[in-house]
């Protein structure tokens, strides 16, 4: 009985550690945790929201909706396969925004990378 309790406790502890650490990506400062890809972008949230909407348009997503303010923003769209794309933008400092992208139910790191690259590309025009 004590052995079973010890095994369950160790399993629970290891699961907690895995949830807190997330997965690292090949981009510095970017994380992929439970399908949500997050990174910081050097621009204010309103500009990032505009750039994210343009990035979705570049990738030919449908049903693109965006709404942003000086402190936060959100862009939603759909891929050709019907997967939901959600881009949440939050102020993370002076002219720095945290961008969190989720593609579909489980995430798609490749599409998320493409979106971040296109967002940064559009921000270089500002």
Buried (B, 14 or more C-beta within 10 A) or exposed (E): EEEEEEEEEEEEEEEEEEEEEEEEBEBEEBBBBEBBBBBBBEBBBBBBBBBBBBBBBBBEBEEBEBEBEEEBBBBBBBBEEEBEBBBBBBBEEEEBBBBBBBBBEEBBBEBBBBBBEBBBEBBEEE
